[in-house]
Amino acid sequence: MSDRVVVMSAGHVRQIGTPDEIYRRPQDPFVAGFVGDVNILPGRYVGRDGAAMLEVGGNTLRLPAERVHAMMGDRLDVYVRPENLQLAPLGPHSLFSATVIAHVFQGDHVDVHLDVPALGSASLFARQSGLSSLTRWPIGSLVGVSVDDEGVCAFSAAKQG
């Protein structure tokens, strides 16, 4: 593995950085979607109080302001890696409620696919280590979804491309 990576598109450099920087701190939507799996959630930039406050599915997600590449009021695409989605029993710390619709066994982890009514037509998948999620979150079960904001970033939906 390289210690420096250059991501290019159509002959233009999109970002130069360490593999971790490219993966966790992408500078544009192309890089965010190019390197690794990602869920893209619709949202809106609604405020700032030291952190950026994003409305996502009727709830507030707070992110470090430097990871939100948009103006106040913009419609957003919020990029969330599947390993940053946490599943738990539905409760007050849940950002969303979701229904488990499928499991995809991946060897050392399981991708749990979720229907999230608060996001409209968007569905998500959460990467869960080990195999316990197959029995802990069976298909059809209602779960709470929270977001570990490490590696989460947002870009203005109007500036895609």
GIUR-V929189 format. One record per helix or strand of 2 or more residues. SS is the DSSP state (helix for helix, strand for strand). FROM is the first residue (numbers start at 0). LEN is the number of residues. Records with the same first field share a line. If there is no record, write none. Layout:
BEGIN
SS=FROM-LEN + FROM-LEN
END
This chain:
BEGIN
strand=4-5 + 11-6 + 38-10 + 50-6 + 58-6 + 67-2 + 74-6 + 84-4 + 95-10 + 108-7 + 122-7 + 141-6 + 152-4
helix=18-6 + 28-6 + 64-3 + 81-3 + 116-3 + 132-4 + 156-3
END
